[in-house]
Amino acid sequence: MESRLTRIIVKIYLIVFLLYLFAPLFVMVIAAFNDSKFPTVMPWKGWTTRWFEDLWADDRMWGAVGNSILVGLAVVIIAVPIGTLAALLLDSIRGRTRSFLYGLMVAPLLVPGIIIGISTLIFWNRIGVPSGLHLSTVGQCSFICSYVMLMVLARLQRMDRSLEEAALDLGATHLQTLRLIVLPYLRTALLTAAVLAFFQSFENFNTTLFTRGGATTVTIFIASRIRTGVTPEVNALGLVLITITVAAAVIYTIRKKNTAAV
């Protein structure tokens, strides 16, 4: 009886949790089709696709999306190799040095984004580097590298070390072992870290606000719209981004299953 009651409570908790998690997204999607000047579902004024038409014609919005994608890809290109090398370094050492370096590398995650943004701006401006998207990339990489490091390190700690030892005993160099044994084993973690790094960059606001210069990203553009009067066009953009993300996840899952079946 007690076990059955526990299962019922767990199921109720999961349902409430999922509703809490997805209800705002559902409301946002419905608001994108409401013929109202405000992003709301109440009062309902009828179905419309005008906000998608306005979104398609909004060059400033798409410019901001393009800037966010550009910065996100740059962050991936920089943060993934640096975070991977940091994980390999931590995995190869022991003792107090490892603990010290681990704390040093994780520390940026504990610093507020505003502090990182201001510090990045002041430091680089003092040595003559102007603000802009390049500075936003540098500021974001300073803490996104830590996410990559943690994910890769977690994967490394589950690796069978006998594989490396066998490769070295058979005459492989350390570089060949890294390229042929370690990196293929880390492929899933690297892909996941790259996706996480991209989305962390895409949704970043605090660091980007202080380092962007005159450029505009999606988060900055939406924030400016909120101050001047936001419309359901933002909801339409959110629906487009959600659709692309879900479609990419489904395609990846299908391809992974097909590869496993082969």
HUCORGI-V717859 format. One record per residue. RES is the residue in three letters. PHI is phi in whole degrees, 0 to 359 (NA if undefined). PSI is psi in whole degrees, -180 to 180 (NA if undefined). OMEGA is omega in radians with two decimals (NA if undefined). Layout:
((RES;PHI;PSI;OMEGA) (RES;PHI;PSI;OMEGA))
This chain:
((MET;NA;-44;-3.14) (GLU;295;-40;3.13) (SER;295;-40;3.12) (ARG;295;-42;3.11) (LEU;297;-39;3.12) (THR;297;-43;3.12) (ARG;297;-40;3.13) (ILE;296;-44;3.14) (ILE;296;-41;3.13) (VAL;297;-42;3.13) (LYS;296;-43;3.11) (ILE;297;-42;3.13) (TYR;299;-44;-3.14) (LEU;297;-41;3.13) (ILE;296;-46;3.12) (VAL;297;-41;3.14) (PHE;297;-45;-3.13) (LEU;294;-38;3.08) (LEU;297;-44;3.11) (TYR;298;-35;-3.08) (LEU;283;-42;-2.99) (PHE;258;-13;-3.14) (ALA;302;-45;3.11) (PRO;299;-37;3.11) (LEU;294;-40;3.13) (PHE;296;-43;3.11) (VAL;297;-41;3.13) (MET;297;-41;3.14) (VAL;296;-45;-3.14) (ILE;296;-39;-3.13) (ALA;296;-25;3.12) (ALA;292;-19;-3.13) (PHE;252;5;-3.13) (ASN;274;130;-3.13) (ASP;279;62;3.14) (SER;229;151;-3.13) (LYS;284;-9;-3.13) (PHE;244;147;-3.12) (PRO;285;79;-3.11) (THR;213;161;3.08) (VAL;256;-11;3.11) (MET;231;125;0.00) (PRO;281;149;3.12) (TRP;277;124;-3.08) (LYS;247;15;3.08) (GLY;110;159;-3.12) (TRP;282;144;3.10) (THR;203;155;3.04) (THR;244;15;-3.07) (ARG;297;-30;-3.09) (TRP;288;-29;3.05) (PHE;287;-35;3.07) (GLU;293;-42;3.10) (ASP;295;-39;3.11) (LEU;298;-44;-3.13) (TRP;298;-32;-3.10) (ALA;268;-3;-3.09) (ASP;272;95;-3.12) (ASP;294;-34;3.14) (ARG;295;-40;3.12) (MET;297;-47;-3.13) (TRP;291;-30;3.04) (GLY;296;-41;3.10) (ALA;294;-40;3.09) (VAL;298;-43;3.12) (GLY;299;-41;3.10) (ASN;296;-41;3.13) (SER;295;-41;3.11) (ILE;295;-42;3.13) (LEU;299;-47;3.13) (VAL;295;-41;-3.14) (GLY;299;-44;3.12) (LEU;294;-39;3.11) (ALA;296;-40;3.11) (VAL;297;-42;3.11) (VAL;299;-46;-3.10) (ILE;299;-35;-3.10) (ILE;270;-46;-2.98) (ALA;287;-37;-3.09) (VAL;295;-50;3.08) (PRO;298;-43;-3.12) (ILE;295;-45;3.13) (GLY;296;-37;3.11) (THR;294;-45;3.11) (LEU;297;-38;3.10) (ALA;296;-41;3.12) (ALA;295;-42;3.11) (LEU;297;-38;3.11) (LEU;295;-48;-3.13) (LEU;297;-35;-3.11) (ASP;288;-20;-3.05) (SER;265;-7;-3.10) (ILE;238;162;-3.13) (ARG;224;173;3.04) (GLY;85;-158;-3.07) (ARG;292;-31;3.11) (THR;299;-41;3.11) (ARG;297;-45;-3.14) (SER;298;-41;3.14) (PHE;295;-48;-3.13) (LEU;294;-37;3.11) (TYR;299;-47;3.10) (GLY;297;-38;3.13) (LEU;295;-39;-3.09) (MET;283;-28;-3.14) (VAL;275;-20;-3.05) (ALA;307;-40;-3.14) (PRO;302;-25;3.13) (LEU;290;-22;-3.11) (LEU;268;-8;-3.12) (VAL;271;130;3.10) (PRO;302;146;-3.11) (GLY;300;-32;3.11) (ILE;298;-43;3.14) (ILE;295;-43;3.13) (ILE;297;-42;-3.13) (GLY;296;-48;-3.14) (ILE;295;-44;-3.13) (SER;297;-42;3.12) (THR;298;-45;-3.13) (LEU;298;-49;-3.09) (ILE;296;-45;-3.08) (PHE;298;-51;-3.07) (TRP;287;-33;3.08) (ASN;294;-34;-3.14) (ARG;292;-25;3.11) (ILE;258;15;2.99) (GLY;92;10;3.13) (VAL;265;119;-3.11) (PRO;286;162;3.10) (SER;286;159;-3.12) (GLY;161;-174;-3.13) (LEU;297;-31;3.10) (HIS;297;-36;3.12) (LEU;286;-33;3.04) (SER;297;-40;3.10) (THR;298;-46;-3.14) (VAL;297;-46;-3.13) (GLY;297;-41;3.13) (GLN;291;-38;3.14) (CYS;298;-28;-3.07) (SER;298;-25;3.09) (PHE;244;-24;3.12) (ILE;291;-29;3.04) (CYS;304;-34;-3.12) (SER;292;-38;3.07) (TYR;299;-46;3.13) (VAL;299;-45;-3.14) (MET;302;-45;-3.12) (LEU;295;-40;-3.12) (MET;291;-44;3.14) (VAL;291;-40;3.13) (LEU;297;-40;3.11) (ALA;298;-38;3.10) (ARG;290;-40;-3.13) (LEU;297;-36;-3.09) (GLN;291;-15;3.08) (ARG;262;2;-3.07) (MET;282;142;3.08) (ASP;282;110;-3.06) (ARG;292;-18;3.13) (SER;295;-24;3.10) (LEU;294;-45;3.09) (GLU;295;-44;-3.12) (GLU;297;-40;3.12) (ALA;295;-41;3.13) (ALA;297;-42;3.13) (LEU;292;-39;3.12) (ASP;295;-30;-3.14) (LEU;275;4;3.03) (GLY;104;3;3.12) (ALA;287;146;3.05) (THR;281;169;3.12) (HIS;296;-36;3.12) (LEU;293;-41;3.10) (GLN;294;-38;3.10) (THR;297;-41;3.11) (LEU;296;-44;-3.05) (ARG;285;-36;-3.02) (LEU;260;-22;-3.08) (ILE;246;-55;-2.98) (VAL;288;-53;-3.07) (LEU;297;-43;3.04) (PRO;300;-36;3.10) (TYR;294;-32;-3.11) (LEU;272;4;-3.01) (ARG;304;-47;-3.13) (THR;297;-44;3.14) (ALA;295;-38;3.14) (LEU;293;-42;3.11) (LEU;296;-45;3.12) (THR;297;-42;3.13) (ALA;296;-38;3.12) (ALA;295;-43;3.11) (VAL;296;-44;3.12) (LEU;298;-43;3.14) (ALA;298;-41;-3.13) (PHE;296;-47;-3.10) (PHE;288;-33;3.04) (GLN;298;-39;3.11) (SER;288;-43;-3.07) (PHE;298;-37;-3.08) (GLU;265;2;-3.07) (ASN;291;138;-3.14) (PHE;236;-52;-2.99) (ASN;299;-51;-3.13) (THR;294;-42;-3.10) (THR;294;-34;-3.09) (LEU;302;-38;-3.05) (PHE;268;-14;-3.02) (THR;245;-6;-2.97) (ARG;284;-19;-3.05) (GLY;69;-127;3.12) (GLY;265;0;-3.12) (ALA;281;162;-3.11) (THR;230;132;3.03) (THR;251;177;-3.08) (VAL;300;-48;-3.09) (THR;296;-40;3.11) (ILE;293;-41;-3.13) (PHE;296;-44;3.13) (ILE;294;-40;3.11) (ALA;298;-40;3.11) (SER;293;-35;3.10) (ARG;293;-35;3.13) (ILE;296;-36;-3.14) (ARG;287;-35;-3.08) (THR;264;-11;-3.12) (GLY;124;97;-3.09) (VAL;277;147;3.12) (THR;239;166;3.10) (PRO;298;-2;3.04) (GLU;301;-35;3.09) (VAL;294;-38;3.07) (ASN;296;-39;3.10) (ALA;298;-41;3.09) (LEU;297;-42;3.11) (GLY;300;-40;3.12) (LEU;295;-41;3.11) (VAL;298;-45;-3.13) (LEU;294;-41;3.11) (ILE;296;-43;3.14) (THR;299;-44;3.13) (ILE;296;-42;-3.12) (THR;296;-47;-3.14) (VAL;296;-42;3.13) (ALA;298;-43;3.12) (ALA;296;-40;3.13) (ALA;295;-41;3.13) (VAL;295;-44;3.13) (ILE;298;-43;3.14) (TYR;297;-42;-3.14) (THR;296;-43;3.14) (ILE;296;-45;3.13) (ARG;296;-39;3.13) (LYS;295;-41;3.12) (LYS;294;-41;3.13) (ASN;295;-39;3.12) (THR;294;-41;3.13) (ALA;293;-35;-3.14) (ALA;292;-35;3.12) (VAL;289;NA;NA))
